[in-house]
Amino acid sequence: MANVVVMGAQWGDEGKGKIVDWLSERADVIARFQGGHNAGHTLVIGGETYKLSLLPSGIVRPGKLSVIGNGVVLDPWALIEEIERLSAQGIAISPGSLMIAENAPLILPLHGELDRAREGQTGTARIGTTGRGIGPCYEDKVGRRVVRVADLADDATLVARVERLAVHHDALRRGLGMPELDRDALLAELRAIAPRILPFARPVWKVLAAERRKGRRILFEGAQGALLDIDFGTYPFVTSSNTMSGAAATGTGLGPNAIDFTLGIVKAYTTRVGEGPFPTELEDANGRRLGERGREFGTVTGRQRRCGWFDAVLVRQTCAVGGVSGIALTKLDVLDGFDELRICTGYELDGERLDHLPTAADQQARVVPVYESFEGWQESTAGARRWADLPAAAIKYVRRIEELIACPVALLSTSPERDDTILVTDPFAN
């Protein structure tokens, strides 16, 4: 059976939640492999809306195993809050349906405090994070001082981990004018939350290997987007993890040979939250129209997203680096009613034509998009479930995107409802 990775191929917010939910009906296991509760997925099922941050999208489907992998940084208090919220909506969550990697790092209150303190500074220190402690936790993971899920099971280890962590953070906090950590208070909080987290703790790598041997279909769910990747994104305005498909292997403990198909989620236009370069950004009536029609507000932060025309240069780049087999094109219906649409096909920088986004930050900020114009369509594409339901101009627009990004459309989404999807290529059949 094929195993599929789903990754955002822009700056996140591409509609991954709906696509993962749509695919999860045919998967046996759904695994998150990076990010934290800075991610936000909105699912609309039968008129009911579910907002997820840490939990894999498959959690709303009975009979599926949901996995939080070791590549995820886990805020245990945020997780319990999310479980309780979904439980109130009638979703049953137990150790039989949810599994957390024993070696997953824990986001502690001190991480959020540090994150927000840095973001509160002016000038170059601000990069537009969610302030939820994601970056500081990944820093501690790499610095070999983080508290992990397994540490909650042994008090002596927990005390040693907290002490090592506190020595480092006290120096940072003093430099930012913050009080030193209250070690006893932090330990008390961790001891209190431990009994609620440990029942879900498992050796994820071992369980997933066994599931694969049984021929079970595994769906790897990414968060954020490729342009926020710590290595290949618009650095430093990026997240703190690798968001590309390759991270699915290291973020769950399965090798790269477990990946059979990578589905890149791509919005029919472009959006971005927070700071950083955005070559096709529209600060006019068209940009406002995209934002209003697309309801472009962050699921987690509520921040308004910046909007712009489709950037084929960026998506071609992320499809290449991410090893994308096919894309799921979402929110096509938001473009209904535009007289003219534009697609960025290249950049100009200091009189030179470029076919990729340069790495240097100053050059990224100065590139000028080169556009190709298309006639829009006045008919509605909302709810279309067959190619025959689409206007000819919409089909032309989609086909040109395929050509420009050198990657085929596997799925086409025409509304937030899961069944309003046109299937072109079945990722699980490859």
JOSULQUI-V35978 format. One record per residue. N is the residue number from 0. SS is DSSP state (h for helix, s for strand, l for the rest). Layout:
[[N/SS] [N/SS]]
This chain:
[[0/l] [1/l] [2/l] [3/s] [4/s] [5/s] [6/s] [7/s] [8/l] [9/l] [10/l] [11/l] [12/l] [13/l] [14/l] [15/h] [16/h] [17/h] [18/h] [19/h] [20/h] [21/h] [22/h] [23/h] [24/l] [25/l] [26/l] [27/l] [28/s] [29/s] [30/s] [31/s] [32/l] [33/l] [34/s] [35/l] [36/l] [37/l] [38/l] [39/l] [40/s] [41/s] [42/s] [43/s] [44/s] [45/l] [46/l] [47/s] [48/s] [49/s] [50/s] [51/s] [52/l] [53/l] [54/l] [55/l] [56/h] [57/h] [58/h] [59/h] [60/l] [61/l] [62/l] [63/l] [64/s] [65/s] [66/s] [67/s] [68/l] [69/l] [70/l] [71/s] [72/s] [73/s] [74/l] [75/h] [76/h] [77/h] [78/h] [79/h] [80/h] [81/h] [82/h] [83/h] [84/h] [85/h] [86/h] [87/h] [88/l] [89/l] [90/l] [91/l] [92/l] [93/l] [94/l] [95/l] [96/l] [97/s] [98/s] [99/s] [100/s] [101/l] [102/l] [103/l] [104/s] [105/s] [106/l] [107/l] [108/h] [109/h] [110/h] [111/h] [112/h] [113/h] [114/h] [115/h] [116/h] [117/h] [118/h] [119/l] [120/l] [121/l] [122/h] [123/h] [124/h] [125/l] [126/l] [127/l] [128/l] [129/l] [130/l] [131/l] [132/l] [133/h] [134/h] [135/h] [136/h] [137/h] [138/h] [139/h] [140/h] [141/h] [142/l] [143/l] [144/l] [145/l] [146/l] [147/s] [148/h] [149/h] [150/h] [151/h] [152/h] [153/l] [154/h] [155/h] [156/h] [157/h] [158/h] [159/h] [160/h] [161/h] [162/h] [163/h] [164/h] [165/h] [166/h] [167/h] [168/h] [169/h] [170/h] [171/h] [172/h] [173/h] [174/h] [175/l] [176/l] [177/l] [178/l] [179/l] [180/l] [181/l] [182/h] [183/h] [184/h] [185/h] [186/h] [187/h] [188/h] [189/h] [190/h] [191/h] [192/h] [193/h] [194/h] [195/h] [196/h] [197/h] [198/h] [199/h] [200/s] [201/s] [202/l] [203/h] [204/h] [205/h] [206/h] [207/h] [208/h] [209/h] [210/h] [211/h] [212/h] [213/l] [214/l] [215/l] [216/l] [217/s] [218/s] [219/s] [220/s] [221/l] [222/l] [223/l] [224/l] [225/h] [226/h] [227/h] [228/l] [229/l] [230/l] [231/l] [232/l] [233/l] [234/l] [235/l] [236/l] [237/l] [238/l] [239/l] [240/l] [241/l] [242/l] [243/l] [244/l] [245/l] [246/h] [247/h] [248/h] [249/h] [250/l] [251/l] [252/l] [253/l] [254/l] [255/h] [256/h] [257/h] [258/l] [259/l] [260/s] [261/s] [262/s] [263/s] [264/s] [265/s] [266/s] [267/l] [268/l] [269/s] [270/s] [271/s] [272/l] [273/l] [274/l] [275/l] [276/l] [277/l] [278/l] [279/l] [280/s] [281/l] [282/l] [283/l] [284/h] [285/h] [286/h] [287/h] [288/h] [289/h] [290/h] [291/h] [292/h] [293/l] [294/l] [295/l] [296/s] [297/l] [298/l] [299/l] [300/l] [301/l] [302/l] [303/s] [304/l] [305/s] [306/s] [307/s] [308/l] [309/s] [310/s] [311/h] [312/h] [313/h] [314/h] [315/h] [316/h] [317/h] [318/h] [319/h] [320/h] [321/l] [322/l] [323/l] [324/l] [325/s] [326/s] [327/s] [328/s] [329/s] [330/l] [331/h] [332/h] [333/h] [334/h] [335/l] [336/l] [337/l] [338/l] [339/s] [340/s] [341/s] [342/s] [343/s] [344/s] [345/s] [346/s] [347/s] [348/s] [349/l] [350/l] [351/s] [352/s] [353/s] [354/l] [355/l] [356/l] [357/l] [358/l] [359/l] [360/h] [361/h] [362/h] [363/h] [364/h] [365/h] [366/l] [367/s] [368/s] [369/s] [370/s] [371/s] [372/s] [373/s] [374/s] [375/l] [376/l] [377/l] [378/l] [379/l] [380/l] [381/l] [382/l] [383/l] [384/l] [385/l] [386/h] [387/h] [388/h] [389/l] [390/l] [391/h] [392/h] [393/h] [394/h] [395/h] [396/h] [397/h] [398/h] [399/h] [400/h] [401/h] [402/h] [403/h] [404/h] [405/l] [406/l] [407/l] [408/s] [409/s] [410/s] [411/s] [412/s] [413/l] [414/l] [415/l] [416/s] [417/l] [418/l] [419/l] [420/s] [421/s] [422/s] [423/l] [424/l] [425/l] [426/h] [427/h] [428/h] [429/l]]
